[in-house]
Amino acid sequence: MVPAGLLKSNTSDMIKFLKKLLSDEGKISQATGITEKTYFKNTQREIGFGQEIERNGDDTFFYKDGDTFSCSSIIAYDKKSDWGIVIMINQKNPDLIRELINTNYEQAIAE
């Protein structure tokens, strides 16, 4: 079995990517400006180019989640507040991933 798109990653890879997203240096960080623009919006969702956008008052964070066979993951970040979260679980459970991100988001903005 292979993951979607034949891409394999682990927590270490995701943390490295997250650090690049949050930095103000390099091509990856510069490219996030494109992905953070709203391309689709309705009353329930706001989507950038490849990632979803969550707005909560003045706070905005960006995230991408995914499921591959028997695993689920999410990466979320907010450059303005300088935080990021990577969650990977060994079961396909998008509801649990969303619950975990919501719980961790509340803790991230509380600090």
N, CA, C and O atoms as CSV, one atom per row, in Angstrom:
chain,resi,resn,atom,element,x,y,z
A,1,MET,N,N,0.841,-1.170,0.000
A,1,MET,CA,C,0.000,0.000,0.000
A,1,MET,C,C,0.892,1.241,0.000
A,1,MET,O,O,1.966,1.254,0.601
A,2,VAL,N,N,0.429,2.263,-0.675
A,2,VAL,CA,C,1.179,3.518,-0.724
A,2,VAL,C,C,0.251,4.669,-0.349
A,2,VAL,O,O,-0.957,4.579,-0.566
A,3,PRO,N,N,0.791,5.738,0.205
A,3,PRO,CA,C,-0.039,6.878,0.559
A,3,PRO,C,C,-0.524,7.626,-0.675
A,3,PRO,O,O,-0.019,7.422,-1.779
A,4,ALA,N,N,-1.501,8.486,-0.475
A,4,ALA,CA,C,-2.042,9.287,-1.579
A,4,ALA,C,C,-0.933,10.100,-2.222
A,4,ALA,O,O,-0.140,10.731,-1.523
A,5,GLY,N,N,-0.871,10.090,-3.531
A,5,GLY,CA,C,0.150,10.840,-4.245
A,5,GLY,C,C,1.539,10.259,-4.113
A,5,GLY,O,O,2.510,10.869,-4.558
A,6,LEU,N,N,1.650,9.089,-3.509
A,6,LEU,CA,C,2.927,8.409,-3.283
A,6,LEU,C,C,3.883,9.226,-2.418
A,6,LEU,O,O,5.097,9.029,-2.475
A,7,LEU,N,N,3.339,10.142,-1.619
A,7,LEU,CA,C,4.166,10.935,-0.713
A,7,LEU,C,C,4.146,10.306,0.664
A,7,LEU,O,O,3.085,9.983,1.199
A,8,LYS,N,N,5.305,10.138,1.222
A,8,LYS,CA,C,5.416,9.608,2.574
A,8,LYS,C,C,6.029,10.678,3.453
A,8,LYS,O,O,6.920,11.409,3.022
A,9,SER,N,N,5.555,10.769,4.678
A,9,SER,CA,C,6.074,11.763,5.604
A,9,SER,C,C,5.989,11.205,7.010
A,9,SER,O,O,5.318,10.206,7.268
A,10,ASN,N,N,6.688,11.876,7.913
A,10,ASN,CA,C,6.597,11.542,9.320
A,10,ASN,C,C,6.533,12.843,10.105
A,10,ASN,O,O,6.574,13.926,9.522
A,11,THR,N,N,6.434,12.742,11.401
A,11,THR,CA,C,6.294,13.941,12.229
A,11,THR,C,C,7.483,14.873,12.062
A,11,THR,O,O,7.311,16.090,12.004
A,12,SER,N,N,8.670,14.326,11.983
A,12,SER,CA,C,9.878,15.138,11.815
A,12,SER,C,C,9.811,15.952,10.514
A,12,SER,O,O,10.128,17.142,10.509
A,13,ASP,N,N,9.403,15.317,9.426
A,13,ASP,CA,C,9.264,16.031,8.145
A,13,ASP,C,C,8.243,17.158,8.252
A,13,ASP,O,O,8.466,18.266,7.765
A,14,MET,N,N,7.127,16.857,8.895
A,14,MET,CA,C,6.060,17.843,9.013
A,14,MET,C,C,6.492,19.032,9.873
A,14,MET,O,O,6.126,20.170,9.580
A,15,ILE,N,N,7.255,18.784,10.916
A,15,ILE,CA,C,7.748,19.871,11.768
A,15,ILE,C,C,8.735,20.745,10.994
A,15,ILE,O,O,8.696,21.969,11.114
A,16,LYS,N,N,9.607,20.141,10.213
A,16,LYS,CA,C,10.534,20.916,9.382
A,16,LYS,C,C,9.765,21.808,8.411
A,16,LYS,O,O,10.094,22.982,8.243
A,17,PHE,N,N,8.747,21.249,7.777
A,17,PHE,CA,C,7.915,22.003,6.845
A,17,PHE,C,C,7.195,23.141,7.578
A,17,PHE,O,O,7.133,24.264,7.078
A,18,LEU,N,N,6.661,22.851,8.746
A,18,LEU,CA,C,5.964,23.863,9.536
A,18,LEU,C,C,6.896,25.012,9.907
A,18,LEU,O,O,6.505,26.176,9.821
A,19,LYS,N,N,8.109,24.702,10.313
A,19,LYS,CA,C,9.078,25.747,10.659
A,19,LYS,C,C,9.384,26.631,9.447
A,19,LYS,O,O,9.544,27.843,9.590
A,20,LYS,N,N,9.466,26.034,8.266
A,20,LYS,CA,C,9.678,26.814,7.047
A,20,LYS,C,C,8.483,27.718,6.757
A,20,LYS,O,O,8.653,28.865,6.344
A,21,LEU,N,N,7.272,27.198,6.976
A,21,LEU,CA,C,6.072,28.007,6.763
A,21,LEU,C,C,6.054,29.220,7.688
A,21,LEU,O,O,5.673,30.313,7.267
A,22,LEU,N,N,6.457,29.041,8.933
A,22,LEU,CA,C,6.400,30.114,9.923
A,22,LEU,C,C,7.546,31.113,9.807
A,22,LEU,O,O,7.444,32.231,10.313
A,23,SER,N,N,8.619,30.730,9.157
A,23,SER,CA,C,9.754,31.647,9.023
A,23,SER,C,C,9.447,32.703,7.961
A,23,SER,O,O,8.510,32.556,7.175
A,24,ASP,N,N,10.233,33.747,7.950
A,24,ASP,CA,C,10.090,34.776,6.920
A,24,ASP,C,C,11.167,34.629,5.852
A,24,ASP,O,O,11.427,35.563,5.094
A,25,GLU,N,N,11.788,33.465,5.795
A,25,GLU,CA,C,12.895,33.248,4.879
A,25,GLU,C,C,12.612,32.077,3.952
A,25,GLU,O,O,11.921,31.131,4.331
A,26,GLY,N,N,13.138,32.140,2.756
A,26,GLY,CA,C,13.067,31.016,1.832
A,26,GLY,C,C,11.838,31.030,0.943
A,26,GLY,O,O,10.875,31.761,1.171
A,27,LYS,N,N,11.911,30.199,-0.070
A,27,LYS,CA,C,10.853,30.132,-1.076
A,27,LYS,C,C,9.553,29.552,-0.535
A,27,LYS,O,O,8.472,29.977,-0.941
A,28,ILE,N,N,9.643,28.589,0.373
A,28,ILE,CA,C,8.434,27.986,0.923
A,28,ILE,C,C,7.634,29.034,1.682
A,28,ILE,O,O,6.423,29.146,1.494
A,29,SER,N,N,8.296,29.794,2.530
A,29,SER,CA,C,7.613,30.831,3.292
A,29,SER,C,C,7.010,31.893,2.368
A,29,SER,O,O,5.889,32.348,2.594
A,30,GLN,N,N,7.740,32.279,1.350
A,30,GLN,CA,C,7.240,33.276,0.395
A,30,GLN,C,C,6.030,32.752,-0.370
A,30,GLN,O,O,5.101,33.509,-0.654
A,31,ALA,N,N,6.032,31.485,-0.699
A,31,ALA,CA,C,4.934,30.896,-1.471
A,31,ALA,C,C,3.644,30.806,-0.668
A,31,ALA,O,O,2.566,30.713,-1.255
A,32,THR,N,N,3.728,30.832,0.657
A,32,THR,CA,C,2.510,30.732,1.443
A,32,THR,C,C,1.579,31.919,1.210
A,32,THR,O,O,0.372,31.807,1.424
A,33,GLY,N,N,2.121,33.041,0.779
A,33,GLY,CA,C,1.270,34.189,0.453
A,33,GLY,C,C,0.239,33.846,-0.601
A,33,GLY,O,O,-0.886,34.344,-0.555
A,34,ILE,N,N,0.604,33.008,-1.541
A,34,ILE,CA,C,-0.324,32.572,-2.589
A,34,ILE,C,C,-1.377,31.638,-2.005
A,34,ILE,O,O,-2.560,31.759,-2.322
A,35,THR,N,N,-0.956,30.718,-1.161
A,35,THR,CA,C,-1.883,29.724,-0.615
A,35,THR,C,C,-2.824,30.309,0.430
A,35,THR,O,O,-3.867,29.722,0.722
A,36,GLU,N,N,-2.468,31.456,0.995
A,36,GLU,CA,C,-3.276,32.061,2.045
A,36,GLU,C,C,-4.349,33.006,1.513
A,36,GLU,O,O,-5.134,33.542,2.296
A,37,LYS,N,N,-4.399,33.219,0.217
A,37,LYS,CA,C,-5.448,34.043,-0.377
A,37,LYS,C,C,-6.718,33.212,-0.527
A,37,LYS,O,O,-6.654,32.027,-0.853
A,38,THR,N,N,-7.857,33.827,-0.292
A,38,THR,CA,C,-9.130,33.123,-0.403
A,38,THR,C,C,-9.496,32.937,-1.878
A,38,THR,O,O,-9.554,33.898,-2.645
A,39,TYR,N,N,-9.741,31.681,-2.255
A,39,TYR,CA,C,-10.173,31.361,-3.616
A,39,TYR,C,C,-11.625,30.908,-3.661
A,39,TYR,O,O,-12.270,30.983,-4.707
A,40,PHE,N,N,-12.134,30.442,-2.536
A,40,PHE,CA,C,-13.527,30.009,-2.464
A,40,PHE,C,C,-14.047,30.309,-1.062
A,40,PHE,O,O,-13.364,30.070,-0.066
A,41,LYS,N,N,-15.268,30.836,-1.005
A,41,LYS,CA,C,-15.855,31.123,0.305
A,41,LYS,C,C,-17.369,31.023,0.197
A,41,LYS,O,O,-17.981,31.540,-0.738
A,42,ASN,N,N,-17.956,30.349,1.173
A,42,ASN,CA,C,-19.404,30.371,1.339
A,42,ASN,C,C,-19.675,30.498,2.836
A,42,ASN,O,O,-18.769,30.834,3.598
A,43,THR,N,N,-20.871,30.242,3.256
A,43,THR,CA,C,-21.196,30.435,4.671
A,43,THR,C,C,-20.565,29.384,5.579
A,43,THR,O,O,-20.507,29.576,6.794
A,44,GLN,N,N,-20.087,28.267,5.003
A,44,GLN,CA,C,-19.529,27.196,5.828
A,44,GLN,C,C,-18.025,27.020,5.690
A,44,GLN,O,O,-17.386,26.515,6.614
A,45,ARG,N,N,-17.442,27.417,4.570
A,45,ARG,CA,C,-16.018,27.146,4.320
A,45,ARG,C,C,-15.337,28.322,3.667
A,45,ARG,O,O,-15.953,29.113,2.952
A,46,GLU,N,N,-14.041,28.416,3.932
A,46,GLU,CA,C,-13.178,29.352,3.220
A,46,GLU,C,C,-11.926,28.570,2.847
A,46,GLU,O,O,-11.270,27.978,3.703
A,47,ILE,N,N,-11.608,28.578,1.568
A,47,ILE,CA,C,-10.497,27.771,1.081
A,47,ILE,C,C,-9.510,28.641,0.321
A,47,ILE,O,O,-9.883,29.447,-0.532
A,48,GLY,N,N,-8.248,28.456,0.654
A,48,GLY,CA,C,-7.169,29.087,-0.073
A,48,GLY,C,C,-6.727,28.152,-1.186
A,48,GLY,O,O,-7.450,27.220,-1.541
A,49,PHE,N,N,-5.569,28.390,-1.728
A,49,PHE,CA,C,-5.038,27.551,-2.790
A,49,PHE,C,C,-4.356,26.343,-2.164
A,49,PHE,O,O,-3.146,26.352,-1.934
A,50,GLY,N,N,-5.145,25.298,-1.888
A,50,GLY,CA,C,-4.589,24.070,-1.328
A,50,GLY,C,C,-4.762,23.903,0.162
A,50,GLY,O,O,-4.408,22.853,0.698
A,51,GLN,N,N,-5.287,24.886,0.846
A,51,GLN,CA,C,-5.506,24.736,2.277
A,51,GLN,C,C,-6.761,25.488,2.693
A,51,GLN,O,O,-7.249,26.364,1.979
A,52,GLU,N,N,-7.262,25.131,3.848
A,52,GLU,CA,C,-8.473,25.775,4.339
A,52,GLU,C,C,-8.101,26.897,5.302
A,52,GLU,O,O,-7.030,26.897,5.909
A,53,ILE,N,N,-9.016,27.845,5.422
A,53,ILE,CA,C,-8.787,29.030,6.237
A,53,ILE,C,C,-9.863,29.070,7.313
A,53,ILE,O,O,-11.051,28.925,7.025
A,54,GLU,N,N,-9.441,29.266,8.537
A,54,GLU,CA,C,-10.369,29.357,9.666
A,54,GLU,C,C,-10.218,30.736,10.289
A,54,GLU,O,O,-9.121,31.134,10.682
A,55,ARG,N,N,-11.314,31.452,10.375
A,55,ARG,CA,C,-11.309,32.786,10.994
A,55,ARG,C,C,-12.141,32.733,12.266
A,55,ARG,O,O,-13.252,32.204,12.289
A,56,ASN,N,N,-11.569,33.298,13.321
A,56,ASN,CA,C,-12.235,33.354,14.614
A,56,ASN,C,C,-11.996,34.763,15.162
A,56,ASN,O,O,-11.001,35.008,15.844
A,57,GLY,N,N,-12.909,35.681,14.862
A,57,GLY,CA,C,-12.701,37.077,15.241
A,57,GLY,C,C,-11.525,37.646,14.476
A,57,GLY,O,O,-11.508,37.613,13.246
A,58,ASP,N,N,-10.535,38.170,15.199
A,58,ASP,CA,C,-9.328,38.724,14.568
A,58,ASP,C,C,-8.279,37.661,14.280
A,58,ASP,O,O,-7.293,37.932,13.594
A,59,ASP,N,N,-8.481,36.457,14.797
A,59,ASP,CA,C,-7.522,35.377,14.599
A,59,ASP,C,C,-7.842,34.610,13.314
A,59,ASP,O,O,-9.003,34.322,13.024
A,60,THR,N,N,-6.805,34.287,12.558
A,60,THR,CA,C,-6.936,33.491,11.346
A,60,THR,C,C,-5.847,32.433,11.355
A,60,THR,O,O,-4.678,32.733,11.595
A,61,PHE,N,N,-6.241,31.187,11.092
A,61,PHE,CA,C,-5.205,30.174,10.910
A,61,PHE,C,C,-5.513,29.359,9.673
A,61,PHE,O,O,-6.648,29.313,9.200
A,62,PHE,N,N,-4.483,28.722,9.163
A,62,PHE,CA,C,-4.547,27.963,7.922
A,62,PHE,C,C,-4.245,26.510,8.242
A,62,PHE,O,O,-3.423,26.215,9.110
A,63,TYR,N,N,-4.919,25.598,7.534
A,63,TYR,CA,C,-4.689,24.187,7.821
A,63,TYR,C,C,-4.935,23.320,6.593
A,63,TYR,O,O,-5.641,23.698,5.658
A,64,LYS,N,N,-4.331,22.162,6.637
A,64,LYS,CA,C,-4.518,21.131,5.620
A,64,LYS,C,C,-4.602,19.811,6.351
A,64,LYS,O,O,-3.721,19.462,7.138
A,65,ASP,N,N,-5.672,19.077,6.084
A,65,ASP,CA,C,-5.808,17.762,6.699
A,65,ASP,C,C,-5.870,16.709,5.610
A,65,ASP,O,O,-6.070,17.017,4.435
A,66,GLY,N,N,-5.697,15.476,6.013
A,66,GLY,CA,C,-5.743,14.405,5.031
A,66,GLY,C,C,-5.822,13.043,5.671
A,66,GLY,O,O,-5.461,12.849,6.832
A,67,ASP,N,N,-6.307,12.104,4.881
A,67,ASP,CA,C,-6.419,10.717,5.311
A,67,ASP,C,C,-5.755,9.834,4.257
A,67,ASP,O,O,-5.916,10.051,3.056
A,68,THR,N,N,-5.018,8.852,4.718
A,68,THR,CA,C,-4.393,7.892,3.823
A,68,THR,C,C,-4.600,6.501,4.398
A,68,THR,O,O,-4.030,6.158,5.434
A,69,PHE,N,N,-5.412,5.709,3.729
A,69,PHE,CA,C,-5.707,4.345,4.154
A,69,PHE,C,C,-6.100,4.297,5.625
A,69,PHE,O,O,-7.272,4.499,5.945
A,70,SER,N,N,-5.169,4.039,6.520
A,70,SER,CA,C,-5.534,3.878,7.927
A,70,SER,C,C,-4.945,4.966,8.821
A,70,SER,O,O,-4.765,4.744,10.018
A,71,CYS,N,N,-4.644,6.132,8.264
A,71,CYS,CA,C,-4.050,7.218,9.048
A,71,CYS,C,C,-4.711,8.552,8.714
A,71,CYS,O,O,-5.243,8.735,7.619
A,72,SER,N,N,-4.671,9.477,9.665
A,72,SER,CA,C,-5.171,10.831,9.462
A,72,SER,C,C,-4.132,11.815,9.979
A,72,SER,O,O,-3.388,11.513,10.912
A,73,SER,N,N,-4.086,12.996,9.366
A,73,SER,CA,C,-3.137,14.006,9.811
A,73,SER,C,C,-3.683,15.403,9.535
A,73,SER,O,O,-4.607,15.593,8.744
A,74,ILE,N,N,-3.075,16.370,10.216
A,74,ILE,CA,C,-3.399,17.772,9.977
A,74,ILE,C,C,-2.168,18.606,10.316
A,74,ILE,O,O,-1.420,18.294,11.243
A,75,ILE,N,N,-1.978,19.668,9.546
A,75,ILE,CA,C,-0.975,20.678,9.848
A,75,ILE,C,C,-1.715,22.002,9.852
A,75,ILE,O,O,-2.461,22.304,8.920
A,76,ALA,N,N,-1.514,22.792,10.896
A,76,ALA,CA,C,-2.185,24.081,11.029
A,76,ALA,C,C,-1.169,25.096,11.532
A,76,ALA,O,O,-0.255,24.749,12.281
A,77,TYR,N,N,-1.329,26.366,11.116
A,77,TYR,CA,C,-0.408,27.395,11.558
A,77,TYR,C,C,-1.042,28.775,11.453
A,77,TYR,O,O,-2.029,28.986,10.748
A,78,ASP,N,N,-0.436,29.705,12.183
A,78,ASP,CA,C,-0.789,31.115,12.125
A,78,ASP,C,C,0.510,31.897,12.216
A,78,ASP,O,O,1.132,31.949,13.277
A,79,LYS,N,N,0.920,32.500,11.118
A,79,LYS,CA,C,2.173,33.256,11.103
A,79,LYS,C,C,2.103,34.471,12.017
A,79,LYS,O,O,3.072,34.791,12.705
A,80,LYS,N,N,0.963,35.143,12.025
A,80,LYS,CA,C,0.801,36.359,12.819
A,80,LYS,C,C,1.043,36.090,14.303
A,80,LYS,O,O,1.718,36.869,14.975
A,81,SER,N,N,0.497,34.998,14.809
A,81,SER,CA,C,0.657,34.643,16.219
A,81,SER,C,C,1.838,33.706,16.461
A,81,SER,O,O,2.145,33.371,17.605
A,82,ASP,N,N,2.499,33.285,15.386
A,82,ASP,CA,C,3.698,32.439,15.449
A,82,ASP,C,C,3.460,31.130,16.188
A,82,ASP,O,O,4.161,30.814,17.149
A,83,TRP,N,N,2.471,30.373,15.734
A,83,TRP,CA,C,2.251,29.038,16.281
A,83,TRP,C,C,1.903,28.081,15.147
A,83,TRP,O,O,1.431,28.481,14.083
A,84,GLY,N,N,2.152,26.812,15.416
A,84,GLY,CA,C,1.804,25.772,14.463
A,84,GLY,C,C,1.573,24.458,15.190
A,84,GLY,O,O,2.098,24.232,16.280
A,85,ILE,N,N,0.781,23.600,14.571
A,85,ILE,CA,C,0.434,22.311,15.157
A,85,ILE,C,C,0.495,21.243,14.070
A,85,ILE,O,O,0.020,21.456,12.955
A,86,VAL,N,N,1.074,20.109,14.394
A,86,VAL,CA,C,1.036,18.927,13.541
A,86,VAL,C,C,0.434,17.809,14.379
A,86,VAL,O,O,0.898,17.526,15.484
A,87,ILE,N,N,-0.598,17.180,13.843
A,87,ILE,CA,C,-1.212,16.043,14.525
A,87,ILE,C,C,-1.281,14.897,13.528
A,87,ILE,O,O,-1.786,15.056,12.416
A,88,MET,N,N,-0.770,13.746,13.934
A,88,MET,CA,C,-0.830,12.540,13.115
A,88,MET,C,C,-1.356,11.416,13.994
A,88,MET,O,O,-0.853,11.201,15.097
A,89,ILE,N,N,-2.365,10.698,13.515
A,89,ILE,CA,C,-2.888,9.563,14.275
A,89,ILE,C,C,-2.900,8.325,13.389
A,89,ILE,O,O,-2.995,8.428,12.166
A,90,ASN,N,N,-2.804,7.176,14.000
A,90,ASN,CA,C,-2.716,5.927,13.241
A,90,ASN,C,C,-4.084,5.272,13.062
A,90,ASN,O,O,-4.220,4.054,13.174
A,91,GLN,N,N,-5.075,6.080,12.788
A,91,GLN,CA,C,-6.389,5.577,12.397
A,91,GLN,C,C,-7.037,6.605,11.480
A,91,GLN,O,O,-6.793,7.805,11.606
A,92,LYS,N,N,-7.841,6.136,10.582
A,92,LYS,CA,C,-8.532,7.045,9.668
A,92,LYS,C,C,-9.755,7.575,10.404
A,92,LYS,O,O,-10.770,6.890,10.533
A,93,ASN,N,N,-9.636,8.810,10.884
A,93,ASN,CA,C,-10.698,9.373,11.703
A,93,ASN,C,C,-10.679,10.899,11.578
A,93,ASN,O,O,-10.159,11.584,12.459
A,94,PRO,N,N,-11.240,11.433,10.494
A,94,PRO,CA,C,-11.220,12.891,10.303
A,94,PRO,C,C,-11.954,13.652,11.398
A,94,PRO,O,O,-11.596,14.793,11.690
A,95,ASP,N,N,-12.970,13.054,12.012
A,95,ASP,CA,C,-13.680,13.730,13.101
A,95,ASP,C,C,-12.778,13.917,14.322
A,95,ASP,O,O,-12.810,14.965,14.967
A,96,LEU,N,N,-11.978,12.904,14.635
A,96,LEU,CA,C,-11.054,13.007,15.754
A,96,LEU,C,C,-9.994,14.065,15.474
A,96,LEU,O,O,-9.645,14.841,16.363
A,97,ILE,N,N,-9.478,14.102,14.246
A,97,ILE,CA,C,-8.481,15.108,13.875
A,97,ILE,C,C,-9.053,16.506,14.078
A,97,ILE,O,O,-8.389,17.367,14.655
A,98,ARG,N,N,-10.274,16.740,13.613
A,98,ARG,CA,C,-10.893,18.068,13.768
A,98,ARG,C,C,-11.118,18.405,15.248
A,98,ARG,O,O,-10.938,19.553,15.656
A,99,GLU,N,N,-11.505,17.421,16.038
A,99,GLU,CA,C,-11.678,17.652,17.473
A,99,GLU,C,C,-10.346,17.998,18.132
A,99,GLU,O,O,-10.284,18.895,18.973
A,100,LEU,N,N,-9.284,17.294,17.755
A,100,LEU,CA,C,-7.961,17.566,18.315
A,100,LEU,C,C,-7.458,18.950,17.917
A,100,LEU,O,O,-6.887,19.662,18.743
A,101,ILE,N,N,-7.663,19.332,16.674
A,101,ILE,CA,C,-7.194,20.657,16.247
A,101,ILE,C,C,-7.980,21.747,16.956
A,101,ILE,O,O,-7.402,22.759,17.353
A,102,ASN,N,N,-9.273,21.566,17.122
A,102,ASN,CA,C,-10.065,22.578,17.819
A,102,ASN,C,C,-9.630,22.717,19.279
A,102,ASN,O,O,-9.518,23.832,19.788
A,103,THR,N,N,-9.387,21.604,19.945
A,103,THR,CA,C,-8.933,21.636,21.336
A,103,THR,C,C,-7.565,22.295,21.451
A,103,THR,O,O,-7.353,23.139,22.321
A,104,ASN,N,N,-6.639,21.916,20.580
A,104,ASN,CA,C,-5.289,22.476,20.636
A,104,ASN,C,C,-5.267,23.936,20.221
A,104,ASN,O,O,-4.472,24.713,20.751
A,105,TYR,N,N,-6.121,24.326,19.287
A,105,TYR,CA,C,-6.218,25.721,18.872
A,105,TYR,C,C,-6.636,26.587,20.054
A,105,TYR,O,O,-6.065,27.656,20.273
A,106,GLU,N,N,-7.607,26.143,20.802
A,106,GLU,CA,C,-8.071,26.902,21.963
A,106,GLU,C,C,-6.921,27.109,22.958
A,106,GLU,O,O,-6.793,28.184,23.542
A,107,GLN,N,N,-6.095,26.090,23.147
A,107,GLN,CA,C,-4.959,26.210,24.056
A,107,GLN,C,C,-3.874,27.120,23.478
A,107,GLN,O,O,-3.226,27.860,24.217
A,108,ALA,N,N,-3.673,27.065,22.147
A,108,ALA,CA,C,-2.644,27.882,21.508
A,108,ALA,C,C,-2.962,29.369,21.619
A,108,ALA,O,O,-2.063,30.171,21.873
A,109,ILE,N,N,-4.220,29.750,21.432
A,109,ILE,CA,C,-4.549,31.174,21.487
A,109,ILE,C,C,-4.733,31.658,22.923
A,109,ILE,O,O,-4.711,32.863,23.175
A,110,ALA,N,N,-4.913,30.740,23.862
A,110,ALA,CA,C,-5.078,31.131,25.259
A,110,ALA,C,C,-3.766,31.578,25.889
A,110,ALA,O,O,-3.766,32.317,26.873
A,111,GLU,N,N,-2.645,31.130,25.321
A,111,GLU,CA,C,-1.345,31.446,25.916
A,111,GLU,C,C,-0.852,32.805,25.513
A,111,GLU,O,O,0.229,33.218,25.932
